[in-house]
């Protein structure tokens, strides 16, 4: 389960939060804006295994939030489409 913190607290205590092994759900005005999933600190794991373990943690967080991988993928595609369609200044 992720620790839920506001962006102001994250900025204030960034170093200590980034050293944590617990995923962090970052909020702004009570709305989730991001999820930080740290790589495991075990020195005996390869970088690949650390990324795979972080992926498993991310999957668990998605399930806790009631999101499927397909829903997340569709949201990202919709977001990208909206940003690609906007004219640049």
Secondary structure in CASP SS format (residue, H / E / C, confidence):
PFRMAT SS
TARGET T0000
AUTHOR 0000-0000-0000
METHOD secondary structure of the structure
MODEL  1
X C 1.00
X C 1.00
X E 1.00
X E 1.00
X E 1.00
X E 1.00
X H 1.00
X H 1.00
X H 1.00
X H 1.00
X H 1.00
X H 1.00
X C 1.00
X H 1.00
X H 1.00
X H 1.00
X H 1.00
X H 1.00
X C 1.00
X C 1.00
X C 1.00
X C 1.00
X C 1.00
X E 1.00
X E 1.00
X E 1.00
X E 1.00
X E 1.00
X C 1.00
X C 1.00
X E 1.00
X E 1.00
X E 1.00
X E 1.00
X E 1.00
X E 1.00
X C 1.00
X C 1.00
X C 1.00
X C 1.00
X C 1.00
X C 1.00
X C 1.00
X C 1.00
X C 1.00
X C 1.00
X H 1.00
X H 1.00
X H 1.00
X H 1.00
X H 1.00
X H 1.00
X H 1.00
X H 1.00
X H 1.00
X H 1.00
X H 1.00
X H 1.00
X H 1.00
X H 1.00
X H 1.00
X H 1.00
X H 1.00
X H 1.00
X C 1.00
X C 1.00
X C 1.00
X C 1.00
X H 1.00
X H 1.00
X H 1.00
X H 1.00
X H 1.00
X H 1.00
X H 1.00
X H 1.00
X H 1.00
X H 1.00
X H 1.00
X H 1.00
X H 1.00
X H 1.00
X H 1.00
X H 1.00
X H 1.00
X C 1.00
X C 1.00
X C 1.00
X C 1.00
END
